[in-house]
Amino acid sequence: MGFSISSPSNTTLEFSWKEVTGAVGDTITVLPIVVAAAVLTDLSLAVMLIWLGVFQIVWGLYFGAPVSVEPMKALAALILAGTISTDEFLAAGFLLGGILLVIGATGTISRIQHLLGQPVVRGIQLGVALVLLETGVRLGLGDPWLAGIALVIAAPMIVRGYVNSSAMVILVVGAGIVVFHSGFPSPQLPSADGMLLFGLTDVTLPAAEAAAAQLAMTLANACLGASVLLSDYFDRDISPDQLSASMGAMNLVAVPFGAFPMCHGSGGIAGKYAFGARTAGSNVILGVGYILVAVLAIGLVAAYPLAILGVILIVIAFQLGYTSLRRASEYWLVIGIAVLGVLVNLGIALILGVVTYILLRHR
């Protein structure tokens, strides 16, 4: 059951139950990350969700395909761990927006992708996973009993292979605990206080290093990887440069006003497809859903249990780390970059990893 209309890109939009479930498939890692950011930082969940919703709709209609709009995970790991401040986080996202727009507009991805070998990208992914893991363990130890209950709930799903889905289930359990203790929140309009501006003084060395680490993942995962999946799953010819330019544009527009830096993650595209989405109708459904949540359910965030957030981050870290190692080659380089990223920082790990990879190729 459902209906369909035509999008501005001359493709069909379907609004069926499969498109609804497909939309849910793109929220599995999005909501846990933005909820954690809202609880642990100065970012506003309402503002983050509204921008995510707007660009789900914008890029779904523009590309005429179930593209994903999701948080940048390397930056997420760093701000959740407290490695960079909120202002530095936003400055890094804005800086990335400019870089991605220039890269996409000039068609230079094909010229630089050979510098980002798979071991380098997988090493950064594993490093991000380790940063998330450390943060999750620290939060979980704040209330070991509650964290233990969440782990017991997640364990059967993880064993059966539903790692991402387990994160969403834990998120819902945490929301249920808040409702049980505090009742259902009253609808409220988002506050303008959540729109955080920043200045040139916030473009610090840590912000630049964070942007560099995220750039490696974005080019590999959200440009090259996403382009391949859109072609394989939906027969859409969307180039990596087009995706880069669109990510650059949306971050330049939204990040100065408190949006979480966003990308077109291939994981979100795969999630949409796996849960049934076949058209950009899922983007419209999800975009509207995010905006409604921003108005109706923001009150849940302030009382959300940190220990449960910790378990969610551990699950996300496990999935990201497993993905990086499962597809990796030259494990010694991958693990070395990851460990260096945790002990020093991801930016330096990226630079040394690229240099090492280039030297190995010349040999």
TIKOLDREN-447308 format. One record per residue (C-alpha): residue in one letter; chain; x, y, z. Coordinates in Angstrom, 3 decimals. Each point is the difference from the previous one (the first is absolute). Layout:
# residues N
- residuo  cadena  c1  c2  c3
- a  A  X  Y  Z
...
# end
This chain:
# residues 363
- residuo  cadena  c1  c2  c3
- m  A  0.000  0.000  0.000
- g  A  1.143  3.537  -0.745
- f  A  0.150  2.655  -2.705
- s  A  2.626  1.640  -2.179
- i  A  0.795  3.395  -1.531
- s  A  2.792  1.442  -2.155
- s  A  2.998  1.775  1.545
- p  A  1.835  3.058  -1.386
- s  A  2.654  -2.384  -1.369
- n  A  -2.690  -1.721  -2.118
- t  A  0.020  -3.171  2.062
- t  A  -2.874  -1.645  1.819
- l  A  -0.554  0.507  3.709
- e  A  -1.856  -2.815  1.707
- f  A  -1.650  0.325  3.405
- s  A  -0.581  -3.607  1.012
- w  A  0.657  -2.020  3.129
- k  A  3.345  -1.163  -1.437
- e  A  1.078  3.624  -0.387
- v  A  -0.957  0.582  3.646
- t  A  2.052  -2.976  1.195
- g  A  2.824  1.066  -2.314
- a  A  0.007  3.414  1.658
- v  A  0.372  -1.722  3.377
- g  A  3.043  -1.833  -1.369
- d  A  1.828  3.324  -0.316
- t  A  -0.621  0.994  3.625
- i  A  1.813  -2.911  1.648
- t  A  3.282  1.842  0.565
- v  A  -1.275  3.560  -0.508
- l  A  -2.266  0.325  3.031
- p  A  2.368  -1.582  2.561
- i  A  2.818  2.354  -1.050
- v  A  -2.031  3.228  -0.024
- v  A  -1.723  -0.880  3.294
- a  A  3.402  -0.626  1.585
- a  A  1.275  3.304  -1.389
- a  A  -3.021  1.844  1.387
- v  A  0.518  -1.483  3.464
- l  A  3.786  0.344  0.181
- t  A  0.579  3.333  -1.813
- d  A  -1.559  3.429  -0.544
- l  A  -1.605  -1.063  -3.282
- s  A  -3.800  0.114  -0.256
- l  A  -1.734  -3.234  -0.975
- a  A  -2.911  1.945  -1.517
- v  A  2.295  2.057  -2.221
- m  A  2.016  -3.064  -1.058
- l  A  -3.133  -1.980  -0.879
- i  A  -1.577  2.859  -1.942
- w  A  3.077  0.419  -2.199
- l  A  0.244  -3.782  -0.504
- g  A  -3.657  -0.043  -0.980
- v  A  0.314  2.928  -2.402
- f  A  2.934  -1.503  -1.864
- q  A  -1.498  -3.494  -0.091
- i  A  -2.802  1.558  -2.029
- v  A  2.210  2.353  -2.049
- w  A  2.514  -2.594  -1.188
- g  A  -2.572  -2.743  -0.413
- l  A  -1.955  2.196  -2.416
- y  A  3.114  1.427  -1.675
- f  A  1.646  -3.351  -0.729
- g  A  -3.240  -1.945  -0.338
- a  A  1.398  -2.869  2.061
- p  A  0.056  -1.177  3.649
- v  A  3.231  1.801  0.848
- s  A  0.974  0.099  3.648
- v  A  0.597  3.067  2.150
- e  A  1.725  -0.956  3.222
- p  A  2.508  1.324  2.568
- m  A  3.710  0.027  -0.764
- k  A  1.256  -2.755  2.288
- a  A  3.633  1.038  0.450
- l  A  -1.071  3.448  1.191
- a  A  -2.710  -1.634  2.123
- a  A  2.559  -2.181  1.768
- l  A  2.232  2.971  0.777
- i  A  -2.691  2.279  1.418
- l  A  -1.609  -2.802  2.024
- a  A  3.395  -0.834  1.466
- g  A  0.582  3.662  0.866
- t  A  3.097  0.189  -2.200
- i  A  -1.268  3.140  -1.724
- s  A  -2.383  2.716  1.205
- t  A  -3.411  0.678  -1.519
- d  A  1.313  3.104  -1.775
- e  A  2.980  -1.913  -1.380
- f  A  -2.370  -2.778  -1.075
- l  A  -2.170  2.431  -1.956
- a  A  3.065  1.735  -1.450
- a  A  1.305  -3.377  -1.209
- g  A  -3.358  -0.770  -1.612
- f  A  -0.106  3.388  -1.722
- l  A  3.591  -0.410  -1.190
- l  A  -0.883  -3.416  -1.408
- g  A  -2.971  1.541  -1.776
- g  A  2.265  2.382  -1.898
- i  A  2.531  -2.711  -0.849
- l  A  -2.645  -2.457  -1.217
- l  A  -1.725  2.640  -2.109
- v  A  3.275  0.926  -1.730
- i  A  0.947  -3.662  -0.495
- g  A  -3.387  -0.811  -1.497
- a  A  -0.282  3.122  -2.142
- t  A  3.457  -0.499  -1.531
- g  A  -0.375  -3.761  -0.523
- t  A  3.211  -0.838  1.821
- i  A  -1.031  -3.156  1.881
- s  A  1.370  -2.216  -2.770
- r  A  3.367  1.761  0.360
- i  A  0.394  -0.421  3.753
- q  A  -1.667  -3.316  0.768
- h  A  3.246  -1.917  -0.661
- l  A  1.516  1.749  3.038
- l  A  -2.676  -1.427  2.276
- g  A  0.703  -3.689  -0.170
- q  A  -2.399  -2.388  1.666
- p  A  2.377  -0.735  2.924
- v  A  0.079  3.720  0.841
- v  A  -3.777  0.398  -0.131
- r  A  -0.586  -3.218  1.970
- g  A  2.565  1.106  2.583
- i  A  -1.829  3.287  0.542
- q  A  -3.296  -1.905  0.273
- l  A  1.472  -2.318  2.612
- g  A  1.447  2.973  1.878
- v  A  -3.419  1.662  0.086
- a  A  -1.468  -3.264  1.284
- l  A  2.561  -0.138  2.819
- v  A  -0.735  3.614  0.996
- l  A  -3.734  -0.777  0.111
- l  A  0.703  -3.175  1.972
- e  A  2.001  1.877  2.645
- t  A  -2.744  2.612  0.358
- g  A  -2.711  -2.647  0.221
- v  A  1.807  -1.975  2.700
- r  A  0.561  3.175  2.040
- l  A  -3.691  0.919  -0.160
- g  A  -1.145  -3.548  0.715
- l  A  2.111  -0.203  3.168
- g  A  -1.992  2.932  1.382
- d  A  -2.915  -2.392  0.621
- p  A  1.230  -3.593  -0.485
- w  A  -3.372  -1.576  0.864
- l  A  -1.914  1.969  -2.614
- a  A  2.764  -0.544  -2.559
- g  A  -0.081  -3.721  0.778
- i  A  -3.741  -0.169  -0.659
- a  A  0.499  1.732  -3.356
- l  A  2.775  -2.440  -0.910
- v  A  -2.203  -2.971  0.874
- i  A  -2.687  1.366  -2.320
- a  A  2.491  0.630  -2.820
- a  A  2.014  -3.231  0.281
- p  A  -2.484  -2.404  -1.690
- m  A  -0.433  2.370  -2.956
- i  A  3.759  0.481  -0.357
- v  A  0.586  -3.772  0.057
- r  A  -2.562  -0.436  -2.777
- g  A  1.657  2.713  -2.097
- y  A  -2.423  2.883  0.583
- v  A  2.597  2.365  1.419
- n  A  -1.374  3.268  -1.394
- s  A  -3.578  -0.920  0.907
- s  A  1.078  -0.718  3.570
- a  A  1.170  3.617  0.358
- m  A  -3.458  1.230  -0.968
- v  A  -1.693  -2.441  2.399
- i  A  2.194  1.208  2.879
- l  A  -0.816  3.610  -0.917
- v  A  -3.726  -0.768  0.203
- v  A  0.474  -1.779  3.351
- g  A  1.740  3.086  1.384
- a  A  -2.843  2.196  -1.218
- g  A  -2.463  -2.344  1.680
- i  A  1.856  0.351  3.303
- v  A  -0.187  3.793  -0.271
- v  A  -3.744  -0.124  -0.754
- f  A  -0.579  -2.393  2.914
- h  A  1.695  2.356  2.464
- s  A  -0.985  3.384  -1.441
- g  A  -3.035  -0.556  -2.222
- f  A  -0.443  1.010  -3.629
- p  A  1.556  3.363  -0.917
- s  A  -2.175  2.881  -1.169
- p  A  0.442  1.203  -3.610
- q  A  2.123  3.138  -0.275
- l  A  1.466  2.111  -2.768
- p  A  3.800  -0.172  -0.375
- s  A  1.883  2.822  1.701
- a  A  2.266  2.344  -1.934
- d  A  2.556  -0.548  2.801
- g  A  1.013  -3.213  -1.742
- m  A  1.356  1.923  -2.981
- l  A  3.671  0.297  0.866
- l  A  2.211  2.299  -2.035
- f  A  3.801  -0.105  0.046
- g  A  2.912  2.170  -1.110
- l  A  3.381  -0.254  -1.677
- t  A  1.649  -0.445  3.399
- d  A  -1.714  -3.390  0.235
- v  A  1.877  -1.299  -3.057
- t  A  2.725  -1.429  2.236
- l  A  2.547  -2.726  -0.610
- p  A  -2.245  -2.634  1.678
- a  A  -2.883  1.125  -2.233
- a  A  2.168  -0.289  -3.119
- e  A  1.281  -3.439  1.069
- a  A  -3.567  -1.157  0.627
- a  A  -1.046  1.250  -3.439
- a  A  2.901  -1.860  -1.626
- a  A  -0.924  -3.274  1.700
- q  A  -3.632  0.370  -1.026
- l  A  0.940  0.917  -3.571
- a  A  1.680  -3.368  -0.536
- m  A  -3.129  -1.879  1.081
- t  A  -2.311  2.315  -1.934
- l  A  1.834  -0.341  -3.321
- a  A  0.147  -3.794  0.286
- n  A  -3.373  -0.736  1.576
- a  A  -2.336  2.878  -0.843
- c  A  1.331  0.815  -3.483
- l  A  1.518  -3.095  -1.615
- g  A  -1.888  -2.629  2.019
- a  A  -3.356  1.766  -0.155
- s  A  0.286  0.529  -3.761
- v  A  0.586  -3.717  -0.559
- l  A  -2.957  -1.013  2.192
- l  A  -2.384  2.449  -1.679
- s  A  0.944  -1.549  -3.325
- d  A  -0.168  -3.615  1.212
- y  A  -3.215  0.282  2.022
- f  A  -2.034  2.655  -1.816
- d  A  1.596  0.252  -3.477
- r  A  0.742  3.713  0.544
- d  A  3.078  1.552  -1.631
- i  A  1.059  2.454  2.712
- s  A  3.717  0.758  -0.054
- p  A  2.228  0.310  3.084
- d  A  0.637  3.635  -0.951
- q  A  -3.740  0.758  0.012
- l  A  -0.324  -1.532  3.457
- s  A  3.033  1.941  1.228
- a  A  -1.422  3.300  -1.276
- s  A  -3.393  -0.658  1.584
- m  A  1.590  -0.816  3.370
- g  A  2.080  3.137  -0.213
- a  A  -3.015  2.174  -0.770
- m  A  -2.182  -1.338  2.816
- n  A  2.729  0.334  2.633
- l  A  0.853  3.544  -1.061
- v  A  -3.680  0.927  0.302
- a  A  -0.956  -1.878  3.170
- v  A  3.042  -0.428  2.258
- p  A  0.288  3.721  0.941
- f  A  -3.497  -0.327  1.465
- g  A  0.642  -2.956  2.278
- a  A  -0.494  -2.931  -2.394
- f  A  2.003  -3.165  0.537
- p  A  2.506  -0.288  -2.906
- m  A  -1.661  -2.352  -2.486
- c  A  1.003  -2.394  -2.765
- h  A  -1.510  -2.518  -2.450
- g  A  1.148  -3.153  1.791
- s  A  -0.056  -3.249  -1.936
- g  A  -1.167  -1.750  3.174
- g  A  -3.207  2.023  0.020
- i  A  -0.608  -0.776  -3.683
- a  A  0.495  -3.710  0.674
- g  A  -2.341  0.283  3.000
- k  A  -2.717  1.599  -2.096
- y  A  0.290  -2.693  -2.664
- a  A  0.100  -2.879  2.493
- f  A  -3.164  1.244  1.714
- g  A  -1.943  0.366  -3.264
- a  A  0.533  3.517  -1.403
- r  A  0.130  0.229  -3.780
- t  A  -0.817  3.667  -0.676
- a  A  0.658  3.421  1.508
- g  A  -3.418  -0.252  1.630
- s  A  1.854  -1.472  2.981
- n  A  1.997  3.247  0.244
- v  A  -3.164  2.105  0.090
- i  A  -1.540  -2.270  2.643
- l  A  3.140  0.045  2.126
- g  A  0.496  3.754  -0.383
- v  A  -3.513  0.731  1.197
- g  A  0.481  -2.514  2.821
- y  A  3.165  1.699  1.248
- i  A  -1.724  3.387  0.049
- l  A  -2.984  -1.406  1.910
- v  A  2.308  -1.598  2.577
- a  A  1.785  3.343  0.378
- v  A  -3.303  1.563  1.056
- l  A  -1.646  -2.852  1.909
- a  A  2.686  -1.966  1.832
- i  A  2.860  2.315  0.907
- g  A  -0.931  -0.157  3.681
- l  A  1.278  -3.578  0.131
- v  A  3.599  1.067  -0.492
- a  A  0.763  1.896  3.198
- a  A  -0.832  -3.027  2.172
- y  A  1.492  -2.668  -2.260
- p  A  2.194  -2.495  1.956
- l  A  3.691  0.501  -0.787
- a  A  0.807  -3.639  0.783
- i  A  -2.360  -1.153  -2.766
- l  A  1.562  2.493  -2.389
- g  A  3.328  -1.581  0.896
- v  A  -1.235  -3.436  -1.031
- i  A  -1.350  1.420  -3.275
- l  A  3.412  1.486  -0.760
- i  A  1.662  -3.337  0.797
- v  A  -2.308  -1.763  -2.458
- i  A  0.682  2.592  -2.714
- a  A  3.747  -0.287  0.678
- f  A  -0.190  -3.789  -0.304
- q  A  -1.783  0.195  -3.351
- l  A  2.347  2.660  -1.408
- g  A  3.088  -1.872  1.201
- y  A  -1.242  -3.305  -1.411
- t  A  -0.697  1.626  -3.371
- s  A  3.452  1.576  -0.154
- l  A  1.813  -3.261  0.785
- r  A  -2.231  -2.265  -2.073
- r  A  0.823  1.902  -3.200
- a  A  3.570  0.922  0.851
- s  A  3.321  -1.022  -1.503
- e  A  3.460  0.589  1.489
- y  A  -1.323  -0.374  3.530
- w  A  3.189  1.258  1.629
- l  A  -0.456  3.403  -1.673
- v  A  -3.733  0.136  0.816
- i  A  0.564  -0.806  3.677
- g  A  3.030  2.285  0.228
- i  A  -1.977  2.985  -1.350
- a  A  -2.898  -0.762  2.369
- v  A  2.199  -0.262  3.097
- l  A  1.889  3.165  -0.904
- g  A  -3.320  1.776  -0.519
- v  A  -1.125  -0.920  3.517
- l  A  3.315  0.688  1.738
- v  A  0.835  3.233  -1.858
- n  A  -2.804  1.177  -2.319
- l  A  -1.685  -1.073  -3.211
- g  A  1.418  2.869  -2.066
- i  A  3.640  -0.955  0.596
- a  A  -0.894  -3.668  -0.464
- l  A  -1.510  0.848  -3.392
- i  A  3.072  1.937  -1.181
- l  A  2.478  -2.679  1.086
- g  A  -2.256  -2.709  -1.419
- v  A  -0.150  1.693  -3.433
- v  A  3.790  0.479  -0.049
- t  A  0.576  -3.641  0.980
- y  A  -2.469  -1.247  -2.614
- i  A  1.631  2.074  -2.767
- l  A  3.456  -1.259  0.950
- l  A  -1.225  -3.599  -0.036
- r  A  -1.521  0.461  -3.453
- h  A  3.241  1.410  -1.396
- r  A  1.901  -2.959  1.394
# end
